[in-house]
């Protein structure tokens, strides 16, 4: 099943200039029109609305509200407000007259925080250099320079020896630790500054100037802690005052800020409208189903506003219109390329085929169950309010978050879930449970107790012994996918009026079927000599006819690409190749494990480790490889037959509100 994106209509809105604010508000609140620049034919007849004083006032008040919101402690807003005009919102901003008081408190808070941090740093310094026996005030010398220093203890002896050359002009008091030596260093005027700089750099000494400190270490620490406590108390008093202001005004500020943001966006649009002395004009795209509803809202709330549907050759923007269960697959289509507005939307096809391909390539009930449980855990963990995945090992979590954001992880987990369920079902058919064959026990029980005649070994269909059948099935899947893609390409070309392209794709279709039928006949040892076999002549006729149509539709270039149609069909055999690689690797891991059970305990432990690590490795491959190859088969071998992409997303003019109400609502059309 293929759906098209939401049909779009380009419209023009003409109205009285005095109604422009109401019209823009309607467009914003209804959130159904993507505004576009005016057509080239219309621009010379109109001018822009400029020097809008109201725009500047709203912008200024918006900056003011943002500044207040940043300073005040946040409070959860549980109520919404409705503003019906710009005048009302401006009046609401004037009622919040707290700027001077908040600015004073914020300035005082910043000053106290600076003092608090400075005091805290001084406490740490005094505690670290408390070995200095004298009053710290003696280090405040007019002619000498005092420093606190730290260095690696291994370098201290060499550093001391370098200072000894001028030892009479240097005073040093040290405390040696295990790894670091702390020091109080005083250099007198006769000690050359450049010599100190050279020595400090050579021995990697960290120096900092001694701050103004008065008193011995024990007394000074107590004094600084008392001061810090006083500063903390003052900070609490300031924060209490800010909290009181916030309780009164914060919710209003949040609501007003949101409405000002919206009004600012509206006024930006008004500022760029095409206007005359009495009228205005704007253009945009709207879903066809919304045209009459928008017209009805204009008629209800404005006078003289007219809506016209325009004829245009422009490609409309794209808005997906898929069933709810398939919306998560829209992200995969966006990743490839957004469909154009009039093009087929392949989201449904992708949503059906990707899980099937994924499940076929995993093909093990144990792996499928493990992947399913991990997917459901990721979804519950992130969507259930626990925004982290800390239960995962640190390296794995970091790797996952480097590749995907949390929302993308949820989408990928939801997309893999149906594929994992299909893998469980196929694993039962293939009798594969982490590579082990367990159906025999179940089938034996059912046969003995219910009188059934199920296969004794438990295998309904073996991917190893039935490899030829699987390859044929994958080939038929490839033929069906390529055929379906070419049929869609033919329909696309006819819809766009590209008859030659349609003829070329018919040629590709005939040639592909001719090659496949000819190849199947050879595999079944049928006579295909066109001289003696009508069947062989028909197959060759299909190929020759296809080449002729390709030449007519696409020219000589198509002849050079003949092998690609065969390669695209055969490419689907990778479904079997990846399945077999996983099955064989699991079988090897299980074989090694089972062999170690007949040996000593160390070998059993080694075999268990190999079993665990081997299957984890195979599961990791089973998560990535089938996903990548399944998507590739659809993107490259299928989409290339009909899909152009390069569309642009539909972005209607509007804002998602949290703290305010819309003024206008869409009227539901009666059927």
Phi, psi and omega in degrees: 000134181236131176248153173265156172299169179303125179298134183247152177231133174274133184233158170237140178242124177242139180198177178288143184298328181289345180263002188299323182293320178294317181297315180295323177296320177298313180299321180293311186291328180282334172055046182232358185240127171268113183287142182230156173299151179296150179298152183300328182291334186267331187306316182297339184272349186233168174229169180270150173281113183236172177055049180277107183296325180296323177302315181294319180297316179296318180298318180297315181292327177296316177298321179296314180296321178298319180295316178296318180297325180293322185281318187285145175298134184290145175230138181295126180270117183251004181230154179245153179239157177240129177242129187257355180199163177293323179300320180294318181292323178293323177295322179295324179293324180292333181289343178265087185253069184235010188301310184296316182295316179295319180297318179297315180295321180294320178297317178296320179297316179297319179296317180293322178296321178297314179297318181298313180295319179297317179295318179298318178296320179294323178298315179297320179296313182295320178296320180291322184252030180292350177291344178291120192280343187263175173294132183296342180294337180292343179280351178272081183254143182285323187261346183247165180243129183247140183222147163264136183224156176220144178202165176294131183300331181295332183267357188295317182301315179294321178297317180296321180295321179294327178284335184298339178300324179240043189296333181287342181257011181225136172244133181221133177232127190231162170221117184268125174259189182294314182245332187235140174253125176261147184212151168251117187241129177236125177249132181268168189304328184284349179279121185296125181301322182292329178293318178298316180300320180294314182294316180300316180292320183296321185256013175053057179264131177265113181247147170216144182296142179287124179288172180286108181231143186227115178123165176282165192306306185299312180295320183293320179298316179298318181296316181292323179293323176297316179298317179298320178296319178296318179296318180299321179295318178296321178299318179298320180295319178296316181295325177297317179295319178294323177298319179296317177296319182296320179300326183277322193240343191299314182299317178298318181298317180298315180295315181295320180300315180298316181293323177295322175302316181294314179298325178297318177295318179298315183291331173298318178295314180300322182296338182248012177293152169276124186227158165243193181294331185236351187224171176220164178215147173211160180229157179184178177250142180216145173303137183305324183293345183259355186299307183295325179293319178295319179299321180294322179294320177300315181296326183284322191249353180226169177240127174080008179275128183242143179242125181243139174269127187258145171269131183208153176265002181292150174282125181288160173292164187251129171233122181294152177218072184246156174303154186305318184292342183256358183296330181295335180281351176298330179297325179291326179288319176299321179300320180284299176177136182291134178293150174289161190301331182254010184266162174297139175263112186272015184300315181299316180299314180299316182295334178274316188281322185301312178299324180295312179298319182297312180297322179297320183283332176282302169057026179224127184295323179293312178297317180299317179295318179298312180297320179299314181295320178296318180298315181293325178295316179299315182297312181294323183293316185273313181284340182278010177101342177271098190285356182251168176229048188291345179291339178288151174303146187304313182296318180294320179296315180297319179298316181296317182287337175289328182274316188229148169280167184298319179297321180292325178297320179295315180299316180295320179297319179292325179290327181279340184302308178296327177296320178295323178295318177297321178298322178296315179298314179292327177299323176295317179295318181280351183061052181232121177226093190055037179086343179279155181251103188249351182296333182303321179295316180293314182294323178297318178296314181294321180294319184283328185262333183247359178071025179280169180235055179281156181304133184296326181277355176085000184262118176278319181210118183264125178292341180276306183284340180251035184300319182298317179297318180297319179296321177295318179299315179295325177295319177295322176299316179298317179297317179296318181295315180295320179297314180299317180298318180292323177297316177297322178296321177296315179297319178300313182295319178295320180296325181273358179079020180261080187294322180296319178298321178296318178298318179299319180289327173299319177300315177302319182295313180295316181297316180299314180294323178299314180296316182295313181296322178295316180295318179295323178296318178296319180298327181266013175059038177271157178281122182238013177293116186298341180286324185249353185229120177295326180297313178298319179297322180294319181296314180293325177298320176300315181295314182294317178298320178298317179298320179298315179294323177297319180296319179294317186281322188235357177082188184299335182301324182296326181297324181289341183258015181304318182296340185294326181294322178290317182296325179292323178291313181291339181299335181288350175291348176295339174304318180281321182300315181290323176299312182297321179300317180292317181296314183293318179298317178297321180295319178296316180299314181293323180297316179297317180298314182296324179294324182289341181293342181265010182242194183287171183302317178304321179292323178296318178298316179299317179297322178294319178297316179297319179300313184293307183295320181298315181288326175299316178300315181294325178292317178301316175298320181293338176282315188273309189297309178299324179296313181294312183290325177297316178294321181297318179301322180283315182297309190272303187283338183254304183300328184296345182276340185213345193262128178262314182072210181061029176279171177240141185290145175282118182236088183292152178285118181171174181220139174282114183273146173241325190237003179224165180255151170292149178272328183239147180230150179287134177274129181285127183286131178281131180272000000 
